[in-house]
Amino acid sequence: MAELPTTILFACTYNATRSPMAEALLRHFHGLTLRVRSVGVFKGELDPFSVAVMEEIGIDIGGHRPSTFEELEDARFDLVIALSPEAQHHAVEMTRDAARDAVYWNMFDPTMVEGSRDMRLDAYRGVRDQLQRRILERFPLSPMATPARHGA
């Protein structure tokens, strides 16, 4: 298995939906070996649909407090993963003068879906599942690893 970065930052527009889910998923799979955080370009309110779909898979993000790039106390990350176009610009700026990488994972914004509660939850589940697939592809579990058994 290739060496993993040790510090990862996920970023999206409001740090309310996609990036908190990504942070919690990566922490769930690699919480003891990696330092992971999430931020937004703007400060939002944690999305209750995100909380609900993460609870479905046994991960509690209810205590997440959205924050922004400007609020980072320690901006040293080996890898910054932007999940929205707005965050991509900030990620590139953040890594321009440093020996770290910025990548863009184009993630659908489930807050754009209108309709019934079930329709909206399905959109959030789709994003959650896509994030989980991307995370496990980029940060594979070692054969000896078992996911954390605690919440985010």
N, C-alpha and C positions, 0 to 999 in steps of 0.2 A: 504494500500500500504506500502511495506517495505521501511525503510528509505534509501534514495539514498546517495551514496558518494557525497561529495560536490566539490571535485577537481578531475578531470579526465584528463589523458594524453593518447592520441592515438599515436602510433608509427608504422612506416613502414620503408622501406628501404631508400627512398630518400625524404620523406615528400613532395611528388610531385603529388601523385595520391590518394591512399587509405586513408591515415591519414588526409589530408585536407578535403576530402569529409566527413569522419566520424566526424571530429571536427565541420564542418559547420552544419551537420545534428543534432548533439546533441545540439549545440548552438541554432539552429532553434527551437527545441522542448523544451529545458530547459534553455535557455540563461539567464534568470533572476534569476534562482535558483542555477546554477552550474557554476563553473569555469572550462573551458575546453581549452586544448591546444593540439598541435600536433608537433611531431618532427620526424626526420629520423636518421638512423644510419649514413648516408652520406647526404651531402647537394646536392639537385638536383634543377631542374628548374620546376616550376609549369607546369603541363601537360595541354595543351589546350583542350584535349578531356575531362578531368575532369571538367574544367571550363564549357564546352559546356553542358555536361549532367546535371550538377547542375543547370545551367540557365534554363534548360527545366522544372525544378520543382520550379523555382522562387527563387533559392538561389544563390547569387553572391559570388564566391570564388576568383574572379579575383585579389583581393588585397592581397591574401595570399602570404607570403614570406617564403619559405622553410627554416627550421632551423634544427639543430642537437641536440642530447642529450647534447653535450658539451656546447651548447649555452644557455641552460636553466638557467635563472637567479634564479628562485625559483624551486627547484626540489622536493618540497613537494606536493605530490599528494596522494589522498586516494586510487586511482585505476589507474593502468597502463594497457592499452589494446594494446597488440602487434598484428599487422595485417600481419606480415611477419615473416618467420623464423629468419631472421637476427635481427629483432627488438626484438624478443622473448628473445634472449640471453641477450641483453642490459636491457630489462625490468626486468628480473630475477635478474641481478646484481644490478640494481637500487633499488630493493625492498628487497634485501637480509637482510640488517641490519635495516630495518625500519618496523614499524607497518602499512604496506600497502600491498595491493594485486596486483599481476600481473596475467593477464589472456591472453590467446592466442586465437584469433579468426582467424582461417585459411582463409584468403581471397585470392582469385585468383588474380594474377597480370595481369590486362588487357593490359598492355604494351607488353605482349608476343604475342598478337593476331596480325596476319598479314592479309592483304587483303584489300578490299575496305574500304573507309571511313565509309560506313554504317555498315559493318561487325565489324569494330573497335569500332564504337560508341555503337553498341549493346553489346559488351563485357563490356564497361564502364558502360552502363546502368544496366547490370546485377550485377556488383559490387556495384553500388550505391543503387540499390534496396535491395540487400542482407544486406548491411550495415544498411539501414533504418529499415529493419525487425529486425535485431539483436539489434539495439539501442532501438527500441520501446519495445522489449521483456525485455531487461535488465533495461531500464529506462522508465517505462510506464508513460503515461500522467495521471495526476490526472483528475477526472471527471470534474473539474472546469477549467482545463488548456486549453489554446488555443495556438497554435504555434505562435512564433514570426512572425511578418510581415515584417521583415527587412532582408537584406542580411547578409552574414557571416562576 
